[in-house]
Amino acid sequence: MTKRAAVIGAGFGGLALAIRLQSAGVATTLIEARDKPGGRAYFWERDGFTFDAGPTVITDPDCLQELWGLSGQSINRDVTLLPVSPFYRLNWPDGVNFDYSNDEPHLRAEIAKLNPDDVAGYARFLDYAAGVYEEGYVKLGTKAFLDFGSMIKAAPALAKYQAWRSVYSVVSSYVKDEHLRQALSFHTLLVGGNPMNTSAIYALIHKLEKAGGVWFAKGGTNRLIAGMVALFERLGGTVRLGDAVAEIETRGDHVTGVRTASGWQEDFDAVASNADVVHSYRDLLSTSGRGRRAGKAVQKKRFSPSLFVVHFGIKGTWHGIPHHMILFGPRYGGLLKDIYNHGVLPADFSLYLHHPSVTDPSMAPEGCSTFYALAPVPHLGKAPLDWDAIQESYADRILDEIERRLIPGLRERIVTRFHYTPLDFQNDLHAHLGSAFSLEPILTQSAWFRTHNRDDAIPNLYFVGAGTHPGAGIPGVVGSAKATATLMLEDLR
């Protein structure tokens, strides 16, 4: 191996990129600031409970198997993926429940309960979702957009599927029941997008789920991360944990290597960053004029909201609560405006409830259950709240809502609890403004308008992960790794 590369950050995107490079014969070093790999897919073990930080929804398992297949191996050697059904149960304050899955007869019955006329509309929506999946995910999801010409080439497909419209707008053109409109548009929130603003291209998520299912890694999402690390190290890759990169070193218009907080320094032929894009440019490239200029430019973009996550382990098992639930609040559009536009921490909220122990009992001690509840909240630039002062009361409000709607006597059952705030995203992950998903996935910040997979001015500096094309979510960042690896391997020949 004559070529050497460094990948900064051992999140899903960084790991996927490192595996691709190492599989192709590039000696790759993966450098992670925290004590464990995973990035946003960090985890904690407390009082016998295992808590994934997130993400928790695994779709398109084929994009993961592809990483093992590069060296003739199988993902089954390192990871056990368990199917999740229903994909989600959606619950509203008026008592309506809706189970979403790829069980077609059951799904049609669920839709008919809400509005029989929407069964046919949903079928038409799926045809639409299949089209944008083919154009936006299969054809473009792993292709780097390095110049505006690449956007021009994609324009006809974007126009055909009315990409300027929002997901909610397109969904509403197919179905009339408001519950169903929310059920078919909320997915963009899982990648940081406002359903009222995010491009209709993101309707492809429905086809992605229908085609590949929704899965969970036995032992937690952290076991998928551990499996990727095991694969990378078997291939001969090097992982350096607990040593944050302090500087991406440059000479002229080229990267020469990296230096870490411990003083460790190494030269590399190419460097890719899976770290936050603002942190990468503004901080890690602070001695470079390009870094300073690009850092200022990217800070002017729109960033996704943050999250407030309450992790709790409780006594008792709850087989009636599925793995994934969405507890909608009394408002939908108004709540989203508060979070995305007004920078208000509203009195009401919608919650994503993760209950992994119903699928994998090993996530909790015997006779107990593991949960987390996630509430989207404004990022620190929209609402510079004193989270140290309000975090306990906000967590209590979330637990009160779950107790009222789902788990009577919840407070008395709690064995352990803790929470994660926008400040933690900022401090632990160097996430700009505490954003949980990097750049907001609006049309004018997608593809070429997003941070490029290869820097425009420094030809051996690359980006991978949520801040670059195609965006957040496991399939998104794994796709970005494929796009970035293609560029790097061509350049390193």
N, C-alpha and C positions, 0 to 999 in steps of 0.2 A: 504494500500500500504506500504509494508515493505522495498522494494528496491527503491533506489533513483538514478537517473542518471542526468548528465548535458550534454547538447549539446552546443558546442561553435560555434556560427555563424548561423544566421537565413536566410541563402540562401535557395534555393529549396531543396538541399540535407539535410541540417540541419532540416528544417521544416518537411520534409517527414519522417526523422528518428524520430524526437520528436513525431510526430503523431502516428507512429507505436508503440513506447515504451509506450506512455500514453494509447493508445487503449488496450494494453496488461496488464495494471495495474501497470506499473512502474511510480512512481512519478517523472516527468521529468521537469527540468528547462532549458529553452532555453535562452542563454546569447548572446546578440548582441551588438557590439561596437558602431554602428551608431544609429542615431536617429530614423531610420525606419528599419523594417525588409526587407529582400529581397536579401541582398548581391549584386551580379551583377544585380539582378532584382530590383534595386533601381528606384526611379522616382522623377521627379521635376514638379512643377506647376508654370508656369510663364506667366503672362499677359493673363491668360485665357486658355493657352495651357497646355496639359498634355504630358510630355515627359518621356517615359520609357527608362531606361538606357540599357535595354536588359536583357535577350534574348526576342525575339519577335515571334519566330516560335514555335508553340505548336503542337507537334505530339504525337501520342499514348495517346489520352485522357483516354483510359481505365486504364493506369497505375496511372493516377490521381484519377479517380473514385474509384479505389481500396482502396485508403487512406480513403475515406469517408465510403466505404463499410465495413471497419473493425469494425465500430460501428453501422452498419445498417442504415447509412445515405446516402444521395445523394449529389453529387457535385452541383447539380442544386439549392440546398438551398442557396449556397454562391456565386456561380460563373455562369455567362452566357457565354458559349463558342459559338462564331460565326464562321461559316465556311468561309474559304478564298479560292477563286478561281479566276484566276488560282493560283496555289501554288506560282509560280514565273513567271515573265516575264524577259527573258534574252535578252539583247540588246548588239550588237557589233558596233564598230566604222564604219563598212562597211554598216550599216543600217539594218542588219538582226535582226529580232525579233523572239523569240521563246517562246510560252506560254506552260508551263509545268503544267499538272494537272492530275487527275485520270478520266477525261472524255475521255474514250478510243477512240471513233471515232474522236474527235477533236485532240487528241494527235497524232494519226496515221497520220492525215492530216498535222499536224505541222511538223512531221518527214519527210513525203513525200515531203514537200516543199523544205527541205534541200537536201535530197537524197532518192529517192524511194526505193533503195536497202537496206537502213538502217531500214526500217519498220520491216522486218523479223529479222534483227540483234538485234533490240531493244527487240523484243519478247524473243529472246534467252537470252539476258542480264537480263530480268526480271525473267526468270527461275533461272538464277544464283543468282540474288539478293534474291529471295525467299528462296533458299537453305542456303545462309549464314545468312539470317534473322533467320531461324529456329535454326541453330547451334549456331550462335554467340549472338543472342538476346534472343530468347525464352528459350534455354537450358542453356546458360552460363551467360547471362546478369545480373542475380540476384544471382549468386553463387559466394561465396568468394573463391579466390585462395590463400590459406595459405601456400602451400608447392609445391615443384617442381613436385611432383607426380600428382597434379591436372592438371598441364600443359601437362604432359605425356599422361594423359587420353584424353585431348582435342586435342592432336596432330593429330590423324587420320582425324578428321573433318577439322582441319586447313590445312592439306596436301591436302585433297580432293578438297578444294576450293582455293588452291594455295595462301594461306595467305601471302606468302613471296613476292608476286607481289604487285605492287601499284594499287590503284583504277584506275588511268588513264590508266595504262597498260592493265588491264582487260577490261575496257570500250572500249579501242581502238581495242581489239581483236574481238569485236562484231559489232562496227559501224565505218564507214570510214570518215564521214564528220567531219571536225575539230570543227565546231560550236557545233555539237551534242556531240562530245567527251568532250568538256568543260562543256556543259550543264549537262552531266551525271556524272561528276567527281567533280564539284565545292563544293558539299555538305560537304566534309570533312573540308573545310575552316570554316564552321559554328561550328565546334567542335575543331578548332585549328590545323587541320592537313593539310599538303601539299599534294594535290592530286597526286603529282609525287612520294611521298615517303610513304604515309599512306597505311597501309595494306588493301588489297582488301576486307577484312572482312567488312570494313565500307561501302561497297556497299549495305549492309542491310538497310541503310537509305532510299533507294528507295522503298523497300517493306514496310517499316514502314510508309512512307507517302501514298503510294498507298492504303494500307489496312485501315489506320485510318484517313486519311485526314490531312489537315493542318488547324489549328484553331487559333483564337485570342480571348482573354478574353475581354468582353465588359468593357470599362473603362480603358483598358490597362493591360499589364501583371501584373502590380502592384495589380490589383484586384484579380488575382489568388493567389498572395501572401497573400493578406488581407483575402481571403476566407480560406486559409490554417491556418492562425493565428486564425481566428474565430473558426474553427473546433477544433484546439488544445486547445484553452481556454475553449470551451464548455466541452471538455473531462476532464477538471480540471488541464491542464498544466499551467505552470508559464512562462511568457515572461519577461525578464529583458533587457530593451533597454538602449542605451547610456552609457554603462559601459563596457569597453573593458576588457577582461580577460588579466591579467598581468602574471599569472603563473598557470600552471597545477602542483599542489603540489603532491609530491611523498614521499614515505617512502620505502626504499629498492627497490624492483622491482614491487611495486604497486602504483597506483594513489590513493590519499586519498581525493582530492577535488580540488577546484579552488579558486583563489584570483583575484579580479578585481582591476582596476586602482583606483576606489573610496575607496578601503580598505575593501569592502565587501568580506567575506570569507564563504565558505560552504563546508561541507564534503559530498562526494557522493560515492556510491558503484562502479560506472563506469562513465567514461568521454569519450565523442566522440567529435572529432574536425571536423567541416566543414570549418575551416579556411585554409588558404594556407598551404600546407604541409611543406614547408621550415620554414615558420613563426611558425608553430606548434612545430616542433622539435627544431629549433635553438633558438627561443625566448621564447616560453611558457614553454619549458622544459629545459631551460638553466642551471638550477641547477642540472639536472640529467645527469649522464655520458651517458646514452642511448640517451638522447636528443641531446647532443653535437655530438656524433658519427653519429647518423642518420641524423642530420642536415647537416653535412659535406658530407655525402654520397649522399643525395638527391640533393644537390646543383651541383653535378657533372653530373646530368642527363640533357637531352635536354628538353628545355622548349618551349612551343608554342609562336608564335609571340604576339605582343601587338596589340592594335587597336587605331585608331584616329577616334573619332566620332563627327560629327558636327550636332547639334540639331538646327532646325530652324522652326519657325512658320511664315506663309506668308498669305497675303491677296489673296482671290480667292479660288475656289474649282477646283480640277483637277481629274474629273471622268475618264479621259483617262489614268491616271497613276495608275496601280494596287497597291495593298497593299505591295507586295514584288517585287523588281526589282534588277537584277544584271546588272550593267553597266560594261561590260568587256572592258579592255583597248586594245591597239594594240598588246600587248604581253601576253602570258599566262605562258609558262614554264620559260621564261627569267625573268619575273616579280617575280615569285615564288622563283627562285634562289636568286634574289636580297634580298628578304625579309627573307627567311629561312636560306640561306647559306652565302651570302656575307655581310649581315648587312648593306645594302645600302638603303637609302630612295630615291626611284627612281623618275624620273621626271614624269613618267606615273603612273597610278594606275587603279585598278578595284574597283568598289564601290558596296556595298549593300545599296539599298535605301529602307527605311521603311516609308510607307505612311499610318498610321493607321486610319486617319480620313476618308479615302475613304470607310472603312468598318464600322467605328463607328464615326459618326460626333461629338459625345460628346467630342472627344479628342481635339477639337479646338473650338474657338468662332464661332458663326454663320457667314458664308461667308468666313471662313478661313480654312487653312489646316496645319496639323502637319506632320513634316518629321524628319527623321535623315538619315545621310549618313555616312557609316562606311567604313573605308579604313584599311586593314591589313597593319601593319608596323612592322619593326624589334623590338624585345624587347630590353631593355636597356643594356643587356649583349652583344648583337650583334652590336648595334649602340647607344652608350651613348650620344645621341644628347641633345642639350640644347633646350628642348621643350618650355621652358618659352620664349625663344627668337624667335622661328620659328613658334609657334602655330598659330598666326594670319595669317601669310602669307600662311601656309599650308591649313588652313580652307578656305581662299579666293580662293585658287587654286581649291579646291574641289567644291565650289559653282560655280566657273566659268565653270567647266566641266558640271555640272548639268544644268546651264543656257544655255550652248551651245547645249546640246544634248536633253534637255527635256522641260525646263521652260523658255521661252524667257522673258526677263525683270525681272528675279528672284530678282536681287539686290534691285530693287525699291519696290518690294512687301514684303520684310522682315519686320516683326513686332518685332520679338525677335530672338536672336540666341546666342548660347554658344557652347563650345566644351569640349571634354574629352580626355585627352592625356595619354600616357604610365605612366607619372609621377603620374597622378591621380589614375590609377590602383595600382601603388606602394604605394601611400600615403593613399588612402582611404580604400584599401582592403588588405594591406600588401602583395600584389601579388609579388612574387619573380621576379625580373628583369622587373616588370611591365607586366608580361605575362597575357594575357586575359583569357587563358584556362588551366593554370597549365602545367603539363607534356605533351610534344608533343606525340600524339597518333601513334607512330610507333610500329611495331611488337615487338621490343625488349624493349618496355616500356608499354606493354599491359598485362592484366591479372596478372599472378604471378610476372611479372617484374615491375608492378606498385606498389606504396605504398599500403601495405596490409590493408584490412578492419579492421583487428585487429593487433596491434603491436606484433612483434615477441618476444620481451623481457619483455614488460609490459602487462600482460594478461588482465587487465581491462581498457586499453586505446584503443580507436577505431578511425577509420577515415571514413569520408563520403564526397561525393562531387567529384569535377572534378579531383582531384589529385589521387584518388584511383580507383579501378575497379568498373564499366567498363570505366568511363571517363566523358567527358564534354557533355553538352546538357541537356535539361530538362529530356528526358527519361533516359539518362545515369546517372544523379545524383539521380533521383528518384529510379532507379534500384540499385544504390549503397546503398541507404538507406534500401532497402529490404534485400540486402546481409548482411549489417552491423547489422540490427535489428535482423536477424535470429541468428547471433553469440551472440549478447548481451543477448537476451532472453534465449538462452540456458545456457549461463554463469551465469545469474542472478537467475536461479532457486534455 
